[in-house]
């Protein structure tokens, strides 16, 4: 079986979104099958690209230049779906990247099980959203998208704990805050396909935040660090701006992220 870090790099080097997620599913299935059979397959090592391969479209713009559309209109809701699809495609790469980029760090095999599962689920999320876009006569790449999505990955490329703090415990935790509102928008619009997709995404993103919290706490224990102090220091170093309430405290707590971690980071710095 191909070492996991090499499989992760293959996903990162695949540009087309549907092709990337198909390869992601295939590699995840191979890993899970080997693990289910009692094997401990090789993680190996790799040199992942600094930036993942991307299709020619969507055009990537600075955040301030991405057009704002009202979710009360169909065009606005399509734009919202497109933006979330873009986030999910980046999440596929982020989860494979943490495997490839930090494969040299000695970690329990369960760490790799978790992030392979997360990458597999993010691949499903991207495809669900692409299906929704296509049902509305659009597609991923039809609209401009946020160019800053990979910034956190690039800035934490040499900091394993920083990556865990900023990506699952800040960026994905933000998804727990905003997704219920999006579900409500599409439910009021009578769009059951999108509601069903977002409800799947919402439930599974809790697990991804939980994986981040679990392995961040593991590394804090390894290095004899206070998790709250370490988390807040890393977020202040790598995340630009403050965390914005309101917070979904119930789902954050379910994911192992209590309020004393993030509320102090919502204050002006």
PABA-552505 format. One record per residue (C-alpha): x, y, z. Coordinates in steps of 0.5 Angstrom, whole numbers, plus 500, padded with zeros to 3 digits. Example, Ala and Ser with C-alpha at 12.3 -4.5 7.8 and 13.67 -1.06 7.14 Angstrom:
// residues 2
    u    v    w
  525  491  516
  527  498  514
// end
This chain:
// residues 269
    u    v    w
  500  500  500
  503  507  498
  505  511  505
  500  515  507
  504  522  507
  505  520  499
  497  519  498
  496  526  502
  501  529  497
  498  526  491
  491  529  493
  494  536  494
  497  536  487
  491  535  484
  487  541  481
  480  539  479
  475  539  485
  471  533  483
  478  529  481
  481  532  488
  475  529  492
  475  523  488
  482  521  490
  481  523  497
  475  518  498
  480  513  494
  486  514  499
  481  514  505
  478  508  503
  484  504  502
  487  507  509
  481  505  513
  480  498  510
  488  497  512
  486  499  519
  480  495  519
  484  489  517
  488  490  523
  494  493  520
  498  499  521
  500  502  515
  506  506  513
  505  513  514
  512  515  511
  514  522  509
  513  527  504
  515  534  501
  508  537  500
  507  543  496
  507  550  499
  500  551  496
  495  546  493
  494  545  486
  487  549  484
  483  549  478
  483  555  473
  477  558  476
  474  560  481
  478  567  480
  481  568  487
  480  575  490
  482  579  496
  477  578  501
  475  586  500
  474  585  493
  469  579  493
  462  581  491
  457  582  497
  450  579  495
  444  579  499
  442  572  501
  435  574  501
  435  573  493
  437  567  489
  443  569  486
  445  571  493
  444  564  496
  448  561  490
  454  566  492
  453  563  499
  453  556  497
  459  557  492
  463  561  498
  462  555  503
  464  550  497
  470  554  496
  471  553  504
  470  545  504
  475  544  498
  480  548  502
  478  544  508
  480  537  504
  487  540  503
  488  542  510
  487  536  513
  491  532  508
  496  537  509
  497  536  516
  498  529  515
  503  530  510
  507  536  513
  507  534  520
  508  526  518
  515  526  521
  512  528  528
  511  522  532
  504  521  533
  499  515  535
  496  512  529
  489  515  531
  492  522  529
  492  519  522
  486  516  523
  482  522  525
  485  526  519
  484  521  514
  476  521  516
  476  528  516
  479  529  509
  474  524  507
  468  528  510
  470  534  507
  471  531  500
  463  529  501
  461  536  503
  465  539  497
  461  534  493
  454  535  496
  455  543  495
  457  542  488
  451  538  487
  447  544  490
  450  549  486
  449  545  479
  441  544  481
  441  551  481
  444  552  474
  451  554  477
  458  550  479
  464  551  483
  468  556  479
  463  560  476
  464  566  481
  470  569  485
  472  566  491
  476  568  497
  484  568  496
  486  568  503
  483  561  505
  490  558  505
  494  563  509
  493  560  516
  496  554  513
  502  557  510
  503  561  516
  503  555  520
  507  550  516
  513  550  521
  508  550  527
  504  543  528
  501  546  535
  499  553  531
  496  549  525
  492  545  530
  490  551  534
  488  556  528
  485  551  523
  480  546  527
  480  550  533
  479  557  530
  477  557  523
  472  550  523
  470  552  530
  467  559  526
  463  554  522
  459  552  528
  457  559  529
  455  561  523
  452  554  520
  445  554  524
  444  561  521
  445  559  514
  441  553  515
  435  557  517
  436  562  511
  435  556  506
  430  553  510
  426  559  509
  427  559  502
  424  552  501
  431  549  499
  431  542  502
  437  539  498
  441  545  501
  438  544  508
  440  537  508
  447  538  505
  448  543  511
  445  539  516
  450  533  514
  456  538  514
  454  542  521
  454  535  525
  461  532  522
  464  539  523
  463  538  530
  468  532  530
  473  536  526
  474  541  531
  474  535  536
  480  532  533
  483  539  533
  482  540  541
  484  532  542
  490  533  539
  492  540  541
  491  537  548
  495  531  547
  501  535  545
  500  540  550
  501  534  555
  507  532  551
  510  539  552
  508  540  559
  504  546  557
  497  549  559
  492  548  554
  489  555  555
  495  559  555
  498  555  549
  492  556  545
  491  563  546
  498  565  545
  498  561  538
  492  564  536
  494  571  537
  501  570  533
  497  567  527
  490  569  527
  489  576  524
  484  580  528
  479  578  534
  475  572  534
  467  575  533
  462  573  537
  456  570  538
  459  563  539
  455  557  539
  458  555  546
  454  549  546
  457  545  540
  464  548  541
  463  545  548
  461  538  545
  467  539  541
  472  540  547
  473  547  546
  470  551  553
  469  558  553
  475  560  557
  479  558  551
  476  563  546
  472  569  549
  478  572  551
  480  572  544
  474  576  542
  476  582  546
  480  588  542
  487  587  542
// end
